[in-house]
Amino acid sequence: MRLAWFVSFVLTPGVLTAQVAPHPSVDTIVARYLAARGGATRIRDTRTIRLVGHMELGQGADGIDTIEMARPGRIRTTVHLAQGTLVQAYDGKTVWGIEPFNGDRTPHVADAGTAKNVIAGGDMDGPLLDSKARGIQVSLIGLDTAQGRPAWALKVVRPDSTVDTYYIDTASYGLTRWQGRRGQGGEPVTYETYFRDYRRYGGMLFPCRLESHTLGRPGSQLIVVDSVAVDLPVSDDRFTMPAH
């Protein structure tokens, strides 16, 4: 499940120029962003992350949400819903899932579009850490707004040609908004996520309120993170697809 990380606010060019000038370099923006998260060294040293919270999907489809991540790139999302338990996971080789909505509780290999999103979600570092060494292109689009505040808009192009836009607050240098184009049901759609309520766990800042939606479509998704555990042991079995 791509837990894609709905408000727009326009400031006049004069206001923007008065608040932030001149533009810092991309390297400066990224360095300040990483420092705000807790520092590049602390991020690299993190081995596992477990986030526990709840998800509000609307129309009564709410549930307890757990996200477990472990290097290298493994991730498991588990959502307990009234219809059953929804699972999406990646063990480093295979992306798989369980979707209880049609009554089928059998684990299955994910389709290519879903797999791409799940794998991207397993990147604990995020694309702005060591981007050049990983073949990720980061460029400055310019000054924009997010949640009514000035933000630097960064264009991020991954080696697989996935293009995202990250909005970094000009004052706190925290990630405040994300936008990305993905495939859904064979059609390209644009997801958008707003990040709020940052809290510190294990020496790093985590957004604890993530509000997401798909541009041009009704509905939204809210994830509220209640707790974060850093570097606790996570069994390899959590990420492996069970035998049918």
PERA-V922078 format. One record per run of one state. SS is the DSSP state (alpha for helix, beta for strand, coil for the rest). FROM is the first residue (numbers start at 1). LEN is the number of residues. If there is no record, write none. Layout:
ss	from	len
SS	FROM	LEN
SS	FROM	LEN
This chain:
ss	from	len
coil	1	12
alpha	13	7
coil	20	6
alpha	26	12
coil	38	2
alpha	40	6
coil	46	2
beta	48	9
coil	57	5
beta	62	9
coil	71	3
beta	74	8
coil	82	2
beta	84	7
coil	91	4
beta	95	4
coil	99	1
alpha	100	3
coil	103	5
beta	108	2
coil	110	2
alpha	112	10
coil	122	15
beta	137	10
coil	147	2
beta	149	9
coil	158	5
beta	163	7
coil	170	5
beta	175	10
coil	185	2
beta	187	15
coil	202	2
beta	204	11
coil	215	6
beta	221	10
coil	231	5
alpha	236	4
coil	240	5
